[in-house]
Amino acid sequence: MPPDAVAAAALALALCAATAAHAEGADVEGAQRLALYAQATYVEQETDAFHAPYRGPNSLTPAEGRETVDATLYLGTRLWHGAEAWLNPELDQGFGLDDTLGVAAFPSAEAYKIGKHQPYLRLQRLFIRQTLNLAGAQQEVGGGANQFAGMRAADRWVLTLGKFAVTDVFDTNQYAHDPRSDFLNWAAIDAGTFDYAADSWGYTVGAAAEWYQQAWALRAGLFDLSDIPNSPHLESGFDEFQIDLELEHRHQLWGRPGKLMLTAFDSRGRMGLLSAALALAQQTGMPPDLALVRSYRTRIGAHVSFEQELSDSVGLFARLGKAPGNTEIYEFTDIDRSIAGGVSVKGAAWGRASDTLGVAAIINGISAEREAYLNAGGLGILIGDGQLPHPGCEQVAETYYSLGLLAALHLTLDYQWVKNPAYNRDRGPVSILAVRVHLQL
């Protein structure tokens, strides 16, 4: 491990250790009023010496290794009845493979789009959540990061306002959603086509409302887009924004809980048409550049997601998504259609109740227009080999084993196999190995 990573990891662990001595605060009536949690995660990831006859500005490099470290504090306080506020300062350091480039289904969701050699501090979340209980059975909620312990009604409203991640509220899945504890691949933890509003670290400013009624839930949100596609800076005037909608139905199959969700987004901002960028490139003799043809337009996409418990130890998940292939992708990654599915197995069956084994498969595709754009030398958010004479679907298989060393400490070994990285049949397949250490307090 490089010296900067050692220093960052030591600082991350120190932050977590410092919180271990703090108990959650309580008022005179015994109700929890303050909460303090922390986490630290280290990921080292390496590619093999895969076949790569040519490369472009956004290509994945054979036989390369990179690491990331982050440490987060979760500071919470109750404001009034049903309301809580949370603050998440985070320390980050490191880089994703090729500075988070080279694969549309990028292999580490712990890698942000901006990396640095030295640790740096950011405020990732600052939000207020108001829960309005209506009726129905009372449900117990356990305390944890960004969540106070307590009781809530089955039928309720939940309102969230401030800075947070769209995926804190939308597209959640208990088996594939947290790169610090389950899968690492971007298209496994979220729908690959979900071009959700976010800065380069995955966070934005906005508001979300959730209505829970019996077995149903309806969510709606309004969020700020980046000032330009794939930018670290949010739009200052909220002139470019995204509307998110989600319908959820919770059910019982074979006496086991599951849920089905339909999620849609509507992004409204200055985006370029691929056909316009290609036409201009033919006139100038230069590679196509979407920045030259941007104008205010809408991009709409949707996906369905499914999760189902099969036993006390085994759960399934799946996602299927589609988004327009004629327009510049705004925030997430270069995927126009995606299907993903997998299984999560707890280790109780072999006497390791704190362990988890996960297996997932992902197939991503892009439109013929996007293939032509990339073949002409255009660059996407994460991909661009300078040419794409032989396009094909990007296929990913991921498996991980999370080993519970202590109650709060897990060591994970992760393997990913990527066929046609960046939709390029001339490059790969790629084997990617990763080690993850995660401490949660």
N, C-alpha and C positions, 0 to 999 in steps of 0.2 A: 504494500500500500504506500502511495506517495506521502511525503511528510505533511503536505497541506491536508490530506485526507485524515491522517492520524490526528492532527491538531483539531480538525473539525469534528471528528468522531469523539475525541476526548471532551470537547466542549459540549457536544450534544448529550453525551452520557452524564456530564456534570449537571446540565440543566434538568435532566430527568431525575437524577439522584437528589437534587436539591428539593424536589417536590415531595419525595417519599416521606419526609419527616413532617409534612403538613397534613393535618386532618381537615376534612371538610367542615367549614364553619356552620354554626347553628345559632338561631336566635333563642330568646328566653323560653319560647314555647316548644322548642325542640325541632322546629321546621328548618330544613336546610336553606341557608341564605346565600352562602358562598361556596364555590367549587373550584378546585385546582387540579388539573390533570396534565400529563405530559407524555410525549412519545419521541423516540429517536429511531431513525432507520438508515441503514447503510446497504447499498447495493453495488456490487461489482459485476460487470457484464462483459463478455468477450465473444467475438466472432471467430469462426474457424477460417482456414485458408481456402475459401470457396472460389469457384471459377468466376473470373471477372475480366473478360477480354478488353473492355473499355470502361470508362467512367465519365461522369459529368459533375457539375458543381454540387449536386445534391445526392451523390451516390454513396452507398454503404461501402466501407473499406474492409478488405479481408484481413484476418489475423490482427484485429484491433481490440483493445480493452479500455474501458472507461468506468468511472465510479461516481456515485452520488451519495451525499450525506444530507439529511435534514433532521431538525429537532423542532418540535412545536410545543408551545404551552397553550392550554385551554383554560382560560380564566372566565368564570361565570358568576353572575349575581342575579338574584330575584329582584324585580323592580316593583311590581304590585301583583295583585291576584292574577295568576295565570300567565304572567309575563316574565321573561328572563332575557338577559343580555350576555353575549359571549364575545370575547376578544381572543384572537389567535395570532400572536407574534411567532414568526418562524425564522429559523436560521438555516440557510441553504448553502451548499457548496458542491462543486463537481459538474460533470458534463455527461450527457447521453452519448451513445455511439455516434460519431461524426457530427457532434453538436446537435443531436436529435434530428438526423436526416437519414435518408436512404431506404426506408420501408414505410409504406402507408400505414400498415398495422404495426406501429412502432413497438419494439419489444420491451420497453420499460416506461410505465406510467409514473415512475418516480423521477424521471428525467424531464425537466421543464425545457421550454424552447430557448431559454437563455441560461447559459452556464457561466460560472466564474471559478477561477482557481482559489481565491480566498473566500472564506465564509462571509456571507452578507445577510443582513436582517431585513425582513419584510413583514408587514402586517397583512396577512392573507385573509382574515375574516374579522368583521366587526358588525354584528347584527343583533336585532331584537326579534324575539319570537313570542307571539301572543297566542295562547290556547284558550278557546271559548268552548267550554263543555255544554252540550245540549242535553242529550238523553242517552239511554242505553246502559248496558252493563259497564261497571267500573273495571278498568284495566290497569294493572300495575306496570310501571315503567322503571327499568333499572337505571341508575346513574352511570354516566360515562362521559367521554369527550363530547362537549357541546350538548349535553343532555342532563337535566336534573332528574333525580329519582322522585317518584310520586305516583299519583293516581290520575287517570284521565277517563273521560266517558267514551264509549264506543262511537257515539255520534258527536261530532265536534267540528269546529272551525280552527284552523291553524294558520296564522298570518306571520310571515317572515319578511323583514325589511332591513336592508343594509348591504354590506359587502360579504359575499359568500359565493359558493360555486353553484351553478345551475344544477349540477349533478348531486348536490346535497339533498335536493328535493325531488328531482325528476330522474327517471331511468334507474332507480335504485334496485338492487338485487342482492339477496343475502349470500349468494354463492359466488358471485363474480362482480365485484364493484370496488374493492379496496386493494390497491397495489401494495399496501403495507402488510397485508395479511393473506390475500388469496392470489389471483392471477396478476401477472405483470403487464401483459400485452394491452395496448390501448383499445383494440377492437374486441377484447374479451371483457374488460371491466365496464365498458360503455358500448352502445351501438356505434359501429364505425361510421354510419351515415349521420349521426346526431351532431350537426355542426353548431353546437351550443355556444352562446355568447361567452367570451372569456378573454382575459389578457393572456400574455405568454406564459403565465403561471397557472392558468385555469380558473381564475376568479373574476367576478364582475360585480357591478352594483345594480340592485334592482329590488323587486318585491314579488312575493309569491303568496297565493291564497290556496288553502286546501280545505275541501269540504268532505267529511267522512259521514256516510249515512248507511248503516247496516253493513252489507257486504261490498258496498261501492265507495269509491273515492274519486273526486274530481279536483284536478289541480290546474291553476292558471298562473302564469308569471309574465312579468315585463322586465327586460334586462337590457343593459347598455352594451352595445357592440364596441369593438376596438375602433380607433379613429380611422385606420385603414386595415384591410384584411391582414390577419396574422401579425398584428402589432402588439408591442408591450404596453401601449397606452390606450386607455379607454376614451371613447368619444366624450369630450368635455360638456357638450351641450345636449346630450341625449338625442341628437338628431338622427343618429343611426341606432337602431334598437332591434330587439327580438321579442316576439310573443311566443310563449310555450304553453301547450295544452296537454293534459294527460288524463286518461280515463282508466281507472283500475277496478278490477273485480277480484275479490278474494273468494276462494272456494275450498271445498273439501273433496278430494278424490281418494277412494279407498280408505277413508277415514283420516287422511293426512292433508295438512294445509298446503295451499298453493295460491298463486295469483297470476292474472293475465293483465297486461297493460298495453294501451295504445298511446303513443307519444308523438306529438307533431310540433314542428317549429316553423316560424315565419320570420325570416330575417329581412330587414329593410335597411339597405345601405348602399354605398357606392361600390358596385361590383362590375367586373368586366365580362363581356360575352366572349367565349372561346373563338367563335366564328369571326368576330370583329378583330380579335388579336391576330388570328391567322391571316386574315385578309390584309391587314396593315403590314404584317411581316413579309408577305409576298411583294408588296409595293416597295418596301425599303430594302429588302434583301437581308434583314437582320432577324435574329430569333424573336418569336412572338413575346410580347410583354403586355400582360393584362393591365398594368398600371396606366398604360397609354390610352385605354379604351373604357375606363370606368365611368359609369353614370349611375344615378339612383335607380335601383330596381329591387325586386323581391325575389327571395329564394326560399322555397317551401320544401320540407321533407317530413317523412314519418317512418316510424318503426313500431313493431310489436315485440313484446318481451314476455317471457314465461318462466316461472319457477315452480318447482313442485318437490315437496318432501316425499321421499319413498319409504324411509324408515327413520329411526332415531339418528342414524349415522349417514344416510345417503340422500343427496338432493340433486335434482337436475335443473339446468337453466338453458334457455335458448333466446336468441334475438334475430329478427329479420327486418332489414331496413332498406329504404330507397330514397334518393334525393336527386334533384335535377342534374343532368350531366352536361348541360350547355352553358353553365355559369361558373364564374370563379367561386371556389370554396372559400368561406370567409374566415373561420377560426380554427377548426379542429384538424382534419387531415384529409388526404386525397382519396376519398372513397365515395362512389356514387351508388353502389349497392353492396349489401353485406348480409351474410348469414353466419351465425356463430352459435355454438352449443357445447355443452359439456356436463361433467359430473363432479360433485364434491363429496368426498368420503371421509368421515371422521375415523380416527384410529382406534375407537373403542373395540372394534371387531378383532384387533390383534393386540389388545391390552395397552394401547397408547391413546387414552381418551383425549389428550391435549394436542395430538398430532392431526394433520389434515393432508389428504392426497387429492389433488385436482388434475383433471384432464380436460382439455378443450380443443375444438377444431374450428377454424375460421376460414371463410372464402370471401374475398373482396373483389369487386370489379369496378371498372370505369367505363364511361361512354366512348363510342367511336370518335366523337369530337375531342375528348380529352386525350385519347390515344394519339390522334393526329397532332394535337398541340404539343405533347411531350416529344413526339418523333421529330417535330420541327425545331427542337431545342428549347421549348418552353419549360419553365420551372413551376412546380406546384408548391404547396406549403411545406411538404417534407420530401418530395421526390423530384427527380430530374436527372437522368443519366446522359443528357445531351442528345440522345436519339432513342427511338423505340421501334425498331424495324420488325420485331417479332413480339407483339404484346400477348399477354395471357393473364388469367386471373391470379391474383396473389393469394397463396394458400399457406396457412399457418397451423401448426400443431404445437400446443403448449402443455407441458406437464410439470407439476411442482409437488414437492413434499415439504411440509412445514413441520419441523420438529420442536416440540415444546420442551425447552431445556429447563425453564423455571416457569412459575405461574405468569410472570410478566415478560419473559424473554423467549423469542422464537428464532430458530435458525432455519432458513429455507434454501433448498436447492431447486433450481428452475432450469428447464431445458426447452428451447423453442427451435422448431425446424420451419424454415421459410422457403417455399418454392416460388419462383418468379418474383423476387423482391422488386418493388416498384413496378410491378406488372411487366417485368422484362424477362423473357424466356432465355435471353442470352447470358444472364448472370445467375449465379447460384446453382443449386439450392444452398442455403446458409444454415449452419448449426450455430446456435447462440446459447452459451452457458451463463448462468447467473448464480450468485450467492447473495442472500439477503439476511441481514440481522435486524430484528425489530424488537424494541423495548417499549412497553406500554405501561404507564403508571397512572 
